[in-house]
């Protein structure tokens, strides 16, 4: 189990998962990840939890993940962290929305991320991982309760993550549309690429223990170990990274 308090809210017609994340159940500061729709409901949930939203973290800029960014940002004053190469989508959202959805309001992100960054906000230590394949700029947020303030630029850029350590077992992966319970993100949308997505998933599997909790953009919560063992889309990955060879001693769910 992760060391942070994560609350899930399934919103909108595409049934996207938005998350309010805080360092502990009694922490009064939080971040919200991928507020896709139903802004009033998400704001009411934050009020009910007694938390102040200090940041909005976006994994990628498909409309179902960003539809409520503008109203939530305006209501809370939270800074928006957006994948760098998808910032233009957030800034002109309706140009990218298929017929029958919306309308949604555009927003200019205050911060951009590309993978490799690490920073603290709302008492959380946030590591940004570049995980493209479902979309070109997709990132995953590996979140733990913070122990000491970490500067925004203290971690090198993508591709240089060190081997997992004890701290990683307490991190929660807010993975957007990379890896689902028994499935993976679709790759038939513009910028999708299965080979790239598979490499992104392999990076997560090699970089974190199998018991690491995965909070996906759709469907239920899972763990890296469970998906490596059972996900039908990872059959080739299982050959390259057997469960026994993944970081940590015991596969999830055993």
N, C-alpha and C positions, 0 to 999 in steps of 0.2 A: 504494500500500500504506500502511496506517495505521502510525503510529509507536509503537504499543503491541503487547505480546504477548498474543494472544487465543487461548485454548484452548477448543474446543467439545466438549460432551458431550451426545449425544442420549439422552434419558431417558424412561421411562414409556411406557404404551400409546399415548399420543397423539403420541409421537415429538417431544417438545419439546426445543429446544436450550437448555441451560444453558451459561454461559460463565465461565471463570476468566480475569480480566484483570489484567495487571500492566504496569508501565512499561517493562520490558525483560525479556529472557530470563534475566537473572541477578538480577533483583529478588526479594527475599525476602518482600515484602508484596504482597497482591493483594485484589481484590474478586471476589465471585461475583454473577453476574446471573441472576435467574430460576431458582433451584434448584427445579425442578418435581417431581422425584421421585428415588428412588435415592440417598438421602442418604449411605449408606455408600460408594457408588462415588465420589461427588463429594468426600467427605472424604478418601478414599484417594488420589484424583487430586491434591488439594492437598498431601497429605503426600509423594507421589511427586515433585511439582514442587519441594518444599522451601519452600513458601510458607505464610505465616500469613494467613488470611482476616480482613481488618479491617472489611469492610462487606458487606452483602447488599443489592443494588440490585434493586428490583422494578419492572418496567415496567407491569404491571397485575395484577389479582388474580383472574384466571380460575384454576381449580384446577390446571390443568396447568403453571402457572408458579410456583405457591407451595406445592406439596405437600410439599417438603422444607425449607421455610424454618425451621420450628420446630426440627427436629433439627440442622440445620446451625448455626443461631444458638446453640443451647444448647451444642453441642460446641466452637464456636470463640470464643464471646463477642462475635461481630461484631454491630455495630449494624445494624438493619434500616431501610432507607429505602423507604417505601411511598407510592404516590400518595394524596394527602390524602383525596379523596372516596371512595376505595375501602378505606380503613383498616378500616372495619367488616366488610368481607368477610374480610380476613385474620384478624380477631379472632373470627370465627364461621364458619370456613371450611366446615364440613360442612353448614351451612344452604344453601350455594350449589353443592354438588356433585351432579351428576346421578347417578341410580342406576347401580350397577355400578362406581363408582370410589371410591378411598379405602380405609380411613379416613385422613384427614389431621388433623394437629394444628394448632389455632389458635395465633396469636401476636400479641401487642400490639407494634406497630412503635414503635421508639424515636424515629424521625425520620419526618416526612412531607414530601413534595415536591408541588408543583403546576405546575411549569414556571417558568423564569426564574431559578431558583437556580443558583449556581455554587460549588463547594467543592472542597477537596482531601482525598483520603484515599488511603492506601497509595501515596503518590508519584504519584497521578493527579490530573489536573485534570478535574473532572466538571461538565459543563454539562447542566442538565435542561431538556428541551423538552416543552411540553404538546402531545401528539399524539392527541387523542381521535378517536373514530369507530368503532373496534373495541370499545372500552369507554369509559365516560364519563370516567374519570380517567387514561387511558393516558398515559404519558410515554416519551420516548426519551432515552437517555443518550448524549451526545457526549463521548467520553473521549479524552484525550491525556496524555502524560507531562507532569508538572507542571514548571514552571520556577521558580515562586515561589508561596508560599502565598496562596490566594484565600479571603477570608472567605465564609461561607455566604450572607450577604445582600448580596453585592457586585454582583449583577446584578439588574436590575429584573424585574418580574413579566411574565407571558406577553405576547407580541405585540410586543415591542420589540427583538428581536434585531437587531444591527447587520449591515451587509453583510459577506459572508465575507472573510477575510483569509488570509494565508499560513499562519497557525497552523491554520486550519480544515482544510487539506489533510492534516494529520497526525492528525486526529481519526477515531476509529472510532465509528460509530453503532450502538449496541445498541438495536435498534428494536422488540423484542417482536413483536407481531402487527399492525404497521402495513403494512409492505412486505415482500414475499417475492420470491424469484427466480421471475419470471414470473407472479406472483399478488399478491394483497393480503389483508389480514385480512378475515375474514367480518364481515358487518354484520347478520346475522339473529338475533343474540343480544340479550338485554336491554341497552338503551343503545347499540346499534349504529346507525350512521347513515352512509350512503354519502357524502352531500354533505360531511359533517364530516370523514370519513376522507380524502376526496380533497383537501380544503383542508390537512389535516395533511401529506399527502405533498407537496403543492405547496410548503408551507413548508420542508420538508427540501430539495427540489430547488432552490429559490431561495436557500436559506441556506448551502449547502455545495457545493464543487466536484464535478464529475461523477465524479472518480476516488475519491471518498470511499467507503470500505468500509462495507458494511451487513451486520451480523450479526443475522439475523432469528430469531424465536422458533421457526420451523419451516423445513425445507428448507435449501438451501445458501446459502453466503455469496455476496454480489453487490456491485454498486456502484450508486450513484445514476444515473450516466450510462447504464449498461447497461439499467437498468429504464426510464429515460425513453425510451430508443431503442426497446426491444423489448417491454415489458410490455403485453399486450393490454388490460389494465384502465386503462391510462394514455393511451389514444388521445385523449381530449378534453384532457387535461393537456398533451399534446405540441403541441396547437394553440396553447394559451396560453403555453407555455414551450418553444419549440423548443430542441433540444439545443444549437444554436449560441449560444442566448441564455442558457443556464444558466451559473452562475459557473464560471470557469476556461476555459482556451482549447481544450482537447482532450477530447472525450467519452471515457468509459472504454472500454477494450477496443480502442482504435485505436492 
